[in-house]
């Protein structure tokens, strides 16, 4: 109505425009991936990795940290947790921008459909990072920004459609119930 047109004229008059999210795709070749078991959050030596090990590994992959643990590397001596397997091809899609919760739910549903056909993957992951300087953290809670402004959650979805939900928040925030 009239309020909408007033708002639109305000945006155009002040040269404010909507930005579309930026989408990037990359293929990771011969990637060492942790072995995970959907029913084992703690991991078992020589059988599967824990949720904490996976979360740390994901951070290294997102930040393109080398996982080969070479002693000559001054940046990182991190290596993929044991046990692990080498995956010939892994796909990484990054969407940067403001994304409404309904779109995230839709993306999660589409990822679950991935296992509808026979696939070689045993699991996949969807991670959502909030903005470090966001005024709201979880629900209506004010976002406390002390040092890092951490505000993210991660779904690990398994072939049998079991899933893990991991959340990380800053020191001044509470996780949602």
Residue pairs with C-beta under 8 A, 6 or more apart in sequence:
10 16
11 17
19 97
20 97
21 95
21 96
21 97
21 98
21 99
22 95
22 96
22 97
23 93
23 94
23 95
23 96
24 93
24 94
24 96
25 91
25 92
25 93
26 91
26 92
26 94
27 89
27 90
27 91
27 92
28 61
28 87
28 89
28 90
28 91
28 92
29 88
29 89
30 86
30 87
30 88
31 61
31 67
31 86
31 87
31 90
32 67
32 79
32 80
32 84
32 85
32 86
32 87
33 57
33 80
33 84
33 85
33 86
33 87
33 90
34 48
34 49
34 53
34 54
34 57
34 80
34 81
34 83
34 84
35 47
35 48
35 49
35 83
35 84
35 85
36 48
36 49
36 54
36 122
36 123
36 156
36 158
37 43
37 44
37 47
37 48
38 123
38 158
38 160
38 162
38 163
38 164
39 162
40 47
40 48
41 50
41 51
41 164
42 50
42 51
43 49
43 50
43 51
43 53
46 82
46 83
47 83
48 83
49 57
49 81
49 82
49 83
49 84
50 81
51 156
51 164
51 166
53 81
54 81
54 156
55 154
55 166
55 168
56 78
56 81
57 67
57 80
57 81
58 125
58 127
58 154
59 65
60 67
60 76
60 78
61 67
61 92
62 92
62 127
65 75
65 76
65 78
66 73
66 75
66 76
66 78
67 78
67 79
67 80
68 79
69 77
69 78
69 79
70 77
71 77
99 128
104 126
104 128
107 126
108 126
108 155
108 157
111 124
111 126
111 157
112 157
112 161
114 121
114 124
115 121
115 157
115 159
115 161
119 159
121 159
122 158
122 159
123 156
123 157
123 158
123 159
124 156
124 157
125 154
125 155
125 156
125 157
126 154
126 155
126 157
127 152
127 153
127 154
127 155
128 152
128 153
128 154
129 151
129 152
130 137
130 143
130 151
130 152
131 149
131 151
132 145
132 148
132 149
132 150
132 151
133 143
133 145
133 149
134 143
134 149
134 151
135 142
135 143
136 142
136 143
137 143
137 144
137 151
137 169
137 170
137 173
137 174
138 151
138 169
138 173
138 174
138 175
138 176
139 176
141 173
141 174
141 176
143 149
143 151
143 170
143 173
144 170
144 171
144 172
144 173
145 170
145 172
146 170
146 171
146 172
147 170
147 171
148 170
149 170
150 168
150 169
150 170
150 173
151 168
151 169
151 170
151 173
152 167
152 168
153 165
153 166
153 167
153 168
154 164
154 165
154 166
154 167
154 168
155 163
155 164
155 165
156 163
156 164
156 166
157 163
167 175
167 176
169 175
